[in-house]
């Protein structure tokens, strides 16, 4: 397990978001910690900073990422994703348009984000968010033992 300090963005409405500094293929990135996002995604406008254009592939599945203005995404292979001391190799990430989120953040004087750190990695790395200390405890990636399927687990 590693502990990662998070950045807190406060809003006049009383709400806030948490941001995580990560490294993608050796380059620093800023991700919104998003427990409402099913998957970890990269912003399509920022993706070329981290992944070569030729590595993009059309994703046949529709993407319903929060804040995305497009229902289609592209898949890119991230050779090395570092979250604190946790290193994830050959991670397949979707690319979606996060322009709506970034426009809102910019309008409030906040930094833009390069992506969303979603529930897929949070769950499979057994992450815990401590809101009081603004830290993310995260362990190494444990691949799911069962294939993904549509179902509700209670």
N, C-alpha and C positions, 0 to 999 in steps of 0.2 A: 504494500500500500504506500502511496505517496500522498502528500498533502499539498494542494495547490491553492495559493491565495487568489481570491476572486476580486474583481473590480465591481463596485456597486454604483449603479446609475440611479439617482433619485429624481423623481418627477414632482412637479407642483401639485399634481393630482393626489399625491400620497403614495403612489405606486413606485416600484423600482424593478430593475433588472440586474442580473449578475452576468459579468463577462469573464471569460477565461482566456489567458494567453496560451497559445499552443504553437507548435512548430510544424510546418508542413513542408516536407522535402527540403529541410534546412532553412526555411524562411519563416519569420515570425508572422503569426496571424492572430486575429481577435475573434473569438466565437461567443455568441450569445448562448448562455446555458438555458436550454429550452425544453422543459419537461413536457410541453404539449406537442413537441415535434417527435413523431414516431422514429425518424431516422436522422442521422447526422448529415448535413448538407453543406455544400459550398455555394456562395453567391456566384451566379453565372457571370456577373460583371467583374468580379475579383479573381475568378478562377485561373485566368492566364498568368497571374503572378506566381502560381504554385505548380501548375500542371501544363504540359505542352498541349497545344490545340489538337495535335494529331492523336492524343490519347483519349479524346472524347468519343463516346459512343452514344447513339440515340437509344434512349430507354423506352422500351415498348409499353411500360406501365405508366399510367397517369400518376402524377404527383400532386398531393394536396397539402403541401407544406404551408404552415401558417405565414401569412403576409406575402405569399407568392402570388404574382399576377398571372402566372402561366400554369397550366395543368400538366405540361410536358417538361421532362428533365433530360439531362444527359448524364452518363456514367463516366467517371474518371477513376483511374487507379492511382491512389496516393501511395507512393513507394514507402514513405516513412512519415508517420503521424506521431508526434510526441506531445503527450499531455502530462506535464510535470516530468517525472522520471519513467513514466509508462511509455513504451515504444510499441506502436502497432505498425506492422509491415504489410504492404500490399492490401490496403483498405480500399474497398470500392465505395465511392461517395457519389451521391447524386448532386447535380448542379441545378439550382433553381434561381429564379429572379427574386432577390430580396430587396429590390429597389424601394418598395413601400416602407419597409422597416428602416432602411438606411436614410430615406428622405425624412422620415419622422425624427429619427435620432439627430440628424444634421440640423433640423429646424429647432431643436432644443439645445443645440451646442454640444451634443454628445458625439463620440467617435463612431465611425461606421464599422459594421461588423463584416468579416469575411465569410462567416458561415454560422450555422446553428449546431451546437453540441446537443444531440438528441438522445432519446430514450434507448435507442439500440446500444450505443456505446456506454451510456450511463448504467444500464442494466447489466450488460455482459462484462463490464469492468467492476461490478458491485460497488458503484459509486454512492457516496453519502454526501449530501449538501448540508453544511452547518451554516444556517442563516445568521446566527448570532456572531460567529467569528469570520463569516464570509470566506469559508474554505470548502474545497471539494476534496474529499478523500476518495482516491481511486486506485484500483488494483489492476493487475495485468488482464488483458482481454482473454476471456474464456468463451470459445466458440460454442454456440448452442448445440446440444446433442441431438435435437429433433429438428426436422425441416420446418420452415415457417408455414403456417396455414391460417386461414381466417377462422377465428373462433373466440369465444368469450370464456374467460377463466374466472370463476368466482371462488 
